[in-house]
Amino acid sequence: MASRIGAEQAAKVAAVWPDVLSRLRVGELVSKVAESYDLSRGDLWAYRNADPNLRGAWADAMLDSADALCEIALETASNTDIDAKRAQVMCNMLMLVAEKRNPERYAQRSRHDINVKTLDLTPILQRAEARLALAQAAGQVIEGVVLSRETDANALM
């Protein structure tokens, strides 16, 4: 993959860049799109990497292409003219690429946030203890034995 391209190639890519992105959005392969303009994939990537805005536009096109690939997979699955095994392989491959291009939407696993946010219960406990102290002072609290499953209720009688 070329890390830099010449001014002539960059101008050539710049001239077709909007069309390249629109073709990528509908699920076309990068290599096929590049080949149709007599460019290489490396030319597209080198041009894209030169500017953060271009990288963002490329990423958006890839996200959109995942939706397009999913729709192509649905069309393939409903096509009765294709052999069932071939249709299954095509659908699996299309969904695999869709998963790689937009894992948030098409991944087969769920993602969990493992950042633990702690809650300080100290003020809540202090307020509860203050309420208990007021209730005890007013004679509203009855102290006794707490029954549980382990405690034999008959032994207390």
C-alpha positions, 0 to 999 in steps of 0.5 A: 500500500502506498503511503503517499501519492504524487500530485497527478494521482492525488488530483485524479482521485480528488476529481472522482472522490465524491463518486467513489464514496457514493459507490462505496455507500451502496456496497461496491468493493473498494478494489472494483471502484478503484479499478474502474477509475484506473486507480489502485486501492493504495491510491484511494487509501493514501489520498484518504489518509492525507486529511482527517475529513476525508477519513471521516467521509470514508468511515461514514461511507463504510457504515452506510455500506454495511446497511446496503450489504445487509439489504443485498443479503436479504435480496439474495436470501429471497431470490429463488433462482439461486441454489440454496447453498450458494445463496447461504454462502453469499448471505453469510459473506455479505453479513460478515462484511457488514459486521466488520464495517459496522460492528455496533449494528451487525455484530453477533455479540453484545458489547458491554461497558465495563467501566464501573461507576460507584455510588457513595451510599454514605449520605443515604445511610446517615439519613437512615440512621438519623431517622432511626435514632429519632424513631427510637427516641420517640418510642416508635421502634420495637426491638425484638428477635428477627425470625429467619428460615434458619431460626426455629420459630417453635424454639422462641415460643 
